[in-house]
Amino acid sequence: MLEKKVLAAAVASIGLAMPVAHADEAASPITGNLTFTTDYIVRGLTQTGNSPALQGTLEYGHSSGLYLGGFASNVSWPGDFFGPTAPGANPVTGGGPNTAISNSLEIDVYAGFRNKFAGDFTYDVGAVYYYYPGRYNLDTSYVPGLNKPHTGEVYGALGWKWITAKIWYAVTDSVFTIGDAAGTYYANLGANVPLGDSGFNLVAGVGTWKWSGAMQLYKNNGDTNEVFDLVDWKLGATKDWGGFTWGLFYTGSTAEAYTSNNALSVWTDRFGKEVGKDTVFLSVTKSF
């Protein structure tokens, strides 16, 4: 029997983290925003251990619909999951006794093409690469197949008025540290509906993350990467006030702590804390 291990994956998705403006709506070809959020939640998972994050987006958009941009945020999740257990934490180790990660930043670069058609319909296609600079000493003898978290995805979206359906498809073999995961996809249906003349917007969404392949650790245990499959949801409201956009959101997921064959635990960090539990967070954004 394998020694009990904690293995968890958390991600960032630029398509969920930033507002998207169509090229013909921008007063300048260069736009951006700064955001403070009390928790950085993506696909129902905290990226900061339920702590605050400071984020920024900068984008160039051409009148044709072509765009290129970048996003940055502080994170804690790679180190939260892999490394020696801290004093007082559960007696498990995230990545083995020789694993050590030093990382606190996420940098995403993305590019694509978006535009309108047939009146109120929109489309958006592109690619994004998630990069987590830092030091990674990974004990792959303890967790076979474990990789650095850098990940590439392509995406496509179709929208109508306030509703958007979008899918992200992983093209790198490693997906947020999990090996043999190319073909993993996340699909989301979201809405941003203005509430009359109140100035408030209702934000709602539901998504599903379906994992592909089988990292060697799971093969050795008779499992596949499907142990990471989840459904997540989000409900909240935003309002522009005082030159800022304020948001209050409730989010949750089915990513509860799960033990596979009494050997592998997912969706908990190395401190034994669930990363996909229901939570409420506040955000404030300044756009320019």
C-alpha positions in Angstrom: 0.0 0.0 0.0 1.3 3.4 -0.9 2.0 5.8 1.9 -0.9 8.3 2.1 -0.1 11.4 0.0 -1.8 14.7 -0.7 -1.9 15.7 -4.4 -4.0 18.7 -5.5 -4.2 21.0 -8.5 -5.4 24.6 -8.7 -5.5 26.8 -11.7 -5.9 30.3 -13.0 -8.0 31.2 -16.0 -7.6 34.6 -17.6 -11.0 34.2 -19.3 -12.7 34.1 -15.9 -10.4 36.5 -14.0 -10.7 39.6 -16.2 -13.6 41.4 -18.0 -13.5 41.2 -21.8 -14.2 44.2 -24.0 -14.8 43.9 -27.7 -12.3 45.7 -29.9 -14.9 48.3 -31.2 -15.9 49.2 -27.7 -12.4 50.3 -26.6 -11.6 54.1 -26.6 -7.9 53.2 -26.8 -6.1 50.2 -28.3 -4.4 49.7 -24.9 -6.7 48.9 -21.9 -6.2 47.4 -18.5 -7.3 47.1 -15.0 -6.1 46.7 -11.4 -8.1 44.4 -9.0 -8.0 43.8 -5.3 -9.9 40.6 -4.3 -10.3 39.1 -0.9 -9.8 35.6 -2.4 -8.5 34.5 -5.8 -11.0 31.9 -7.0 -10.8 30.1 -10.4 -12.9 27.1 -11.4 -14.2 26.9 -7.8 -10.7 26.7 -6.4 -8.7 29.1 -4.2 -5.4 30.1 -5.7 -4.3 32.0 -2.6 -5.3 29.8 0.3 -8.4 31.9 0.9 -6.2 35.0 1.3 -6.3 38.3 -0.7 -4.7 38.9 -4.1 -3.6 42.0 -6.0 -4.0 41.5 -9.8 -3.4 43.4 -13.0 -4.3 43.1 -16.7 -2.9 44.9 -19.7 -4.1 44.4 -23.2 -3.6 45.7 -26.7 -6.6 45.3 -29.0 -6.7 46.1 -32.8 -9.8 47.3 -34.5 -9.8 44.1 -36.6 -10.5 42.1 -33.4 -7.0 40.8 -32.8 -5.7 41.2 -29.2 -2.7 40.4 -27.1 -2.5 40.7 -23.3 -1.0 39.8 -20.0 -2.3 39.1 -16.5 -0.4 38.8 -13.2 -1.5 37.9 -9.7 0.0 36.8 -6.4 -0.7 33.1 -5.7 0.2 30.5 -3.1 -1.1 27.3 -4.5 2.0 25.5 -5.8 3.7 25.8 -2.4 0.5 25.2 -0.5 0.3 21.7 -2.1 3.8 20.5 -2.4 6.5 20.5 0.3 7.2 19.4 3.9 4.3 19.5 6.2 4.3 22.5 8.6 4.3 22.0 12.4 0.8 21.3 13.6 -0.5 20.3 10.2 -1.8 16.9 9.2 0.9 14.2 9.1 1.1 14.0 5.3 3.4 15.4 2.7 2.3 17.0 -0.5 5.1 16.1 -2.8 7.6 13.9 -0.9 10.4 14.7 1.6 12.6 16.1 -1.2 10.1 18.4 -2.8 10.5 22.1 -2.3 8.7 24.9 -4.2 9.3 28.6 -4.0 6.7 30.5 -5.9 4.3 33.4 -5.2 3.4 34.7 -8.7 1.3 33.8 -11.7 1.9 35.4 -15.1 -0.4 34.7 -18.0 0.1 35.7 -21.6 -2.8 35.4 -24.1 -3.7 36.3 -27.6 -6.7 35.8 -29.9 -9.4 37.2 -32.1 -12.9 38.3 -31.1 -15.7 40.2 -32.7 -19.4 40.6 -33.2 -21.7 39.0 -35.8 -25.4 38.8 -36.6 -26.3 41.7 -34.3 -26.0 40.6 -30.6 -23.8 37.6 -31.1 -20.1 37.5 -30.3 -17.2 35.0 -30.7 -13.7 34.8 -29.2 -10.9 32.3 -30.0 -7.4 32.3 -28.7 -4.7 30.8 -26.6 -3.3 31.4 -23.1 -0.1 30.2 -21.3 0.0 30.2 -17.5 3.5 30.7 -16.1 4.5 30.4 -12.5 8.1 31.7 -12.0 10.0 30.2 -9.1 12.2 27.3 -7.9 10.9 23.8 -8.2 12.6 20.8 -6.7 10.2 17.9 -7.4 10.5 14.5 -5.8 9.2 12.4 -8.8 10.3 9.2 -7.1 7.6 9.9 -4.5 5.0 11.4 -6.9 5.8 9.8 -10.3 4.7 12.1 -13.2 4.6 15.3 -11.1 5.6 18.4 -13.2 6.1 22.1 -13.0 2.7 24.0 -13.1 3.2 25.9 -16.4 0.3 25.1 -18.7 -1.0 26.1 -22.2 -4.6 26.1 -23.3 -6.5 27.1 -26.4 -10.0 28.5 -26.0 -13.2 29.4 -27.9 -16.3 31.3 -26.8 -19.7 32.1 -28.3 -21.9 34.8 -26.7 -25.3 36.3 -27.1 -26.1 39.6 -25.3 -25.4 38.8 -21.6 -24.7 35.1 -22.0 -21.4 33.4 -22.9 -20.4 29.8 -23.4 -16.6 29.1 -23.3 -14.3 26.1 -23.4 -10.6 25.8 -22.6 -8.6 22.9 -23.9 -5.2 21.9 -22.6 -2.5 21.5 -25.2 0.5 20.8 -22.9 1.2 17.4 -21.5 1.5 18.8 -18.0 -1.6 20.6 -16.7 -1.0 22.6 -13.5 1.5 20.0 -12.2 -0.5 16.9 -13.3 1.3 14.8 -16.0 -0.2 13.0 -19.0 -3.1 15.4 -19.0 -3.2 16.9 -22.5 -6.8 17.0 -23.7 -8.1 18.1 -20.3 -10.9 20.7 -20.8 -12.9 23.1 -18.8 -16.3 24.4 -20.1 -18.3 27.3 -18.6 -21.7 28.9 -19.2 -21.8 32.4 -17.7 -24.2 35.4 -17.6 -23.7 39.1 -16.8 -27.2 40.6 -16.7 -27.9 44.3 -16.0 -30.7 44.7 -13.5 -32.8 47.4 -15.1 -31.6 51.0 -14.3 -30.2 50.1 -10.9 -26.6 50.0 -12.0 -26.2 46.5 -10.7 -25.3 43.5 -12.8 -26.2 39.9 -11.8 -23.3 37.5 -12.4 -23.8 33.8 -12.6 -22.0 30.8 -14.0 -21.5 27.1 -13.9 -18.6 25.1 -15.2 -17.3 21.5 -15.5 -13.6 20.4 -15.5 -13.0 17.1 -17.2 -9.5 15.6 -16.9 -7.8 13.4 -19.5 -5.0 10.8 -19.2 -3.4 9.2 -16.2 -0.3 10.5 -14.5 2.1 7.7 -13.6 1.2 7.9 -9.9 -2.4 7.2 -10.7 -1.6 4.4 -13.1 0.4 2.8 -10.3 -2.6 3.0 -8.1 -5.2 1.8 -10.7 -6.7 5.3 -11.2 -6.7 8.0 -13.8 -6.6 11.8 -13.8 -10.4 11.7 -13.6 -10.1 11.9 -9.9 -9.8 15.7 -10.5 -13.1 16.0 -12.4 -15.3 18.7 -10.8 -18.3 21.0 -11.3 -18.2 24.6 -10.0 -20.6 27.5 -9.7 -20.6 31.2 -9.1 -23.3 33.8 -8.2 -22.9 37.4 -7.4 -23.4 41.0 -8.3 -21.3 44.0 -9.5 -21.8 47.8 -9.5 -19.8 50.7 -10.8 -19.5 53.3 -8.0 -16.9 56.0 -7.3 -14.8 55.2 -10.4 -14.5 51.5 -9.4 -16.3 48.3 -10.1 -17.3 46.6 -6.9 -18.2 42.9 -6.8 -19.6 40.5 -4.2 -19.6 36.8 -5.1 -20.5 33.3 -3.7 -18.7 30.4 -5.3 -18.4 26.7 -4.7 -17.6 23.3 -6.3 -17.8 19.6 -6.0 -14.0 19.5 -5.3 -14.4 18.1 -1.8 -11.6 16.2 -0.2 -11.5 12.8 -1.9 -9.4 9.7 -1.1 -8.8 7.2 -3.9 -8.1 3.6 -3.0 -7.1 4.7 0.5 -3.8 6.0 -0.9 -4.2 9.3 -2.8 -6.0 12.4 -1.5 -7.0 15.2 -3.8 -8.4 18.7 -3.4 -6.7 19.2 -0.1 -3.5 21.1 0.4 -0.5 19.8 2.5 -2.1 21.4 5.6 -5.2 19.3 5.2 -7.3 22.3 4.0 -9.9 21.9 1.3 -9.3 24.2 -1.6 -12.7 24.0 -3.4 -15.1 24.6 -0.5 -18.0 27.2 -0.7 -16.8 30.7 0.0 -17.8 34.4 -0.4 -15.4 37.0 -1.6 -15.3 40.7 -2.5 -13.5 42.4 -5.3 -12.8 46.0 -6.4 -11.5 46.9 -9.9 -10.2 50.1 -11.4 -10.2 50.0 -15.2 -8.2 52.3 -17.5 
